[in-house]
Amino acid sequence: MKLKSILLTIFLSLFLLSFFSIAKADDHLHTVSGSVTGCSSKHAVHVLVYEESGFKGMNHSQESIYNPEKGSDCNISFSMQVPSGPYALASFEDKNGNGELDFFFFIPKEPAGFYQFSGMGAPKFDKMKVDVNSDIDNIEIVLP
């Protein structure tokens, strides 16, 4: 009876140890980097990361703001850290400086673009998502 108790304790300890090792591996952050082009170099450029749960409401999970060098061609290099998972990436030029992408009847009033989306209509998360499970360094977002 005592041997069974000891074996059960060892088994549960090994199980819990392996569970926490797996959970810790999922917390690894990956670098997602690339460039934003097509901006005017006169205003701040925001790069946004969306998770699927916040995408419809345009609630980004991460944001980085870059100030391009005035008077040059606008080519912003960005780099962000995200855990493994699917994400949509977007960017906009904040022409009025209010820190938000402004809309007029669901149409952006400021230059805005998504990674892997061009054209008319509302962007769909499943068509634009990028599955991040390692570092990615070739993201290109073009603002109109």
C-alpha positions in Angstrom: 0.0 0.0 0.0 2.8 2.4 0.9 4.6 1.6 -2.4 1.5 2.5 -4.3 1.3 5.8 -2.5 4.9 6.6 -3.3 4.5 5.6 -7.0 1.4 7.8 -7.2 3.2 10.8 -5.7 6.1 10.3 -8.1 3.8 10.0 -11.1 1.8 13.1 -10.1 5.0 15.1 -9.6 6.4 14.2 -13.0 3.0 15.0 -14.6 2.9 18.4 -13.0 6.5 19.1 -13.9 5.9 18.3 -17.5 2.7 20.4 -17.6 4.5 23.5 -16.3 7.4 22.9 -18.8 4.9 22.8 -21.7 3.1 25.9 -20.4 6.3 27.8 -20.1 7.3 27.0 -23.7 4.1 28.6 -25.0 5.1 31.9 -23.3 8.1 32.3 -25.7 8.0 35.6 -27.5 8.8 35.9 -31.2 10.0 39.0 -33.0 7.7 40.2 -35.8 9.4 42.9 -37.9 9.2 44.6 -41.3 8.5 47.9 -42.9 5.7 50.4 -43.5 5.9 52.4 -46.8 3.7 54.9 -48.5 3.4 57.4 -45.7 4.2 61.1 -46.1 7.0 61.4 -43.5 5.1 64.3 -42.0 3.1 62.5 -39.2 3.5 59.7 -36.7 3.0 56.2 -38.1 1.3 53.6 -35.8 1.9 49.8 -36.2 -0.8 47.7 -34.7 -1.1 44.0 -33.8 -4.6 42.4 -33.5 -5.6 39.2 -32.0 -8.7 37.5 -33.4 -10.8 38.3 -30.3 -10.3 42.1 -30.7 -10.2 42.3 -34.5 -13.9 43.0 -35.3 -14.0 45.8 -32.7 -10.6 47.2 -33.9 -9.2 46.6 -30.5 -5.5 46.1 -30.9 -3.4 44.1 -28.4 -0.2 46.0 -29.2 0.8 49.3 -30.7 4.1 50.9 -31.6 4.4 54.5 -32.7 7.2 55.7 -35.0 8.1 59.2 -36.1 9.6 59.2 -39.6 12.5 61.4 -40.6 11.0 64.6 -42.0 11.6 65.4 -45.7 12.7 61.9 -46.7 10.9 59.0 -48.3 8.8 57.4 -45.7 10.1 53.9 -44.9 9.5 52.9 -41.3 11.2 49.8 -39.9 9.3 48.2 -37.0 9.9 45.3 -34.6 7.5 43.9 -32.0 7.5 41.0 -29.6 4.5 38.6 -29.6 3.7 35.2 -28.2 3.0 32.3 -30.5 -0.4 32.5 -32.2 -2.4 34.1 -35.1 -2.3 37.8 -35.6 -3.3 40.5 -38.0 -1.0 43.5 -38.5 -2.0 47.0 -39.6 -0.6 50.5 -39.8 -1.9 54.0 -40.2 -0.5 57.5 -40.5 -1.9 59.8 -37.9 -2.5 63.0 -39.9 -4.4 64.9 -37.2 -2.2 63.7 -34.3 -5.1 62.4 -32.2 -3.5 58.9 -31.7 -6.5 57.1 -33.4 -7.4 56.0 -36.9 -10.3 58.1 -37.9 -13.2 56.9 -40.0 -16.0 58.3 -42.1 -18.8 55.8 -42.4 -16.4 52.8 -41.8 -13.9 54.2 -44.4 -10.5 55.3 -42.9 -10.0 59.1 -43.3 -6.2 58.6 -42.8 -3.8 56.4 -44.8 -4.2 52.9 -43.4 -3.1 49.4 -44.5 -3.1 45.8 -43.4 -0.5 43.1 -44.0 -1.8 40.7 -46.6 -4.8 42.8 -47.5 -5.4 45.1 -50.4 -8.6 46.1 -52.2 -12.1 47.1 -51.3 -14.4 45.8 -48.6 -13.9 45.0 -45.0 -10.7 43.1 -44.1 -11.4 39.6 -42.7 -9.1 38.2 -39.9 -8.8 34.7 -41.4 -7.6 36.1 -44.8 -5.0 38.4 -43.3 -3.7 36.5 -40.3 -0.2 35.5 -40.0 0.6 32.5 -37.8 3.5 33.4 -35.6 5.4 30.4 -34.3 8.9 31.7 -34.9 10.6 35.1 -35.7 9.3 36.8 -38.8 11.2 39.6 -40.5 9.6 40.2 -43.9 6.3 42.0 -43.0 5.5 44.7 -45.5 2.6 47.1 -45.0 1.9 49.7 -47.7 -0.2 52.7 -47.0 -2.2 54.2 -49.9 
